[in-house]
Amino acid sequence: MTPPIDETSAEWVATVIPPRRSGSRKGENGVVIVVGGSRLYHGAPFLTAMAAMRSGVDLVYLFVPEKISVSIRALSPSLIVNPLTDVKLTARISEQIVKNSPQAHAAAIGPGLSVARESALTKLLNGLLEKGIKLVLDASALQPYVLNTIGGRDVVLTPHAGEFVRLFGTPPGNSLEDRCRTAKEMAKRHGVVILLKGEVDVITDGDRVMANRTGTCAMTVGGTGDVLTGLVAGLVAKGVAGFEAASAAAYINGLCGEMAAAELGLHILPTDLIEKIPQVMKKFDKIVS
């Protein structure tokens, strides 16, 4: 039986984005940690971090291997970059991240990350959760062995179809109905929020199911998923619950892609999406006293 499906819209997203207090101070509008990067991938964590910044949070802390930290620092002065001595995530590095991480509201784990051992990733996730930090997992962090650690903790997982198979051991299906049904079943079973990326994104917390139809085939370019992860983390850091944050982020990310493609055709870069985030999100801005 196909579960009831709602659809994202600008009107719905407007109800999700929280207002900002006119007297708010730095840190009150969201602090995000990004853990990622490896010897080969320096762009992925940068894209995630910049998308989180553009979502309107106040601070983003990047934990990346020292080998790529200088390159990332050179890309933007807006980020706080913490160099890690190892190029892979080890137990020692996980301990360092947990110890040195600020009291952030959300953490995006996985973009470009190379994991040395299963225990290193579970140690990191456990440590951040114990500090009360909400998690958004992508890419290398989407491993089946993390499910026992994160179940029931309002953690957002952002797999594409291949990562979905790796995570849950079953394909999501091809039709929208099959994808909704399978994603809902896995979200319910494991107590997580799933944002299943695709031509139509499917978002579910195991009870509710949301479909998002914004986006374009131009977004097959590498890095657009990293931008999406940053948007989800940014909204979670603002206090938006996982299901709503994932659904709104999917809508915003897809619309940014559409706007970039309208200007540049099938030649967009993930940075083009990031540049469009303010234009898309400005209409949702609200200031209260």
Order of alpha helices (4+ residues) and beta strands (2+ residues): beta-alpha-beta-beta-alpha-beta-alpha-beta-alpha-beta-alpha-beta-alpha-beta-alpha-alpha-beta-beta-beta-alpha-alpha-alpha-beta
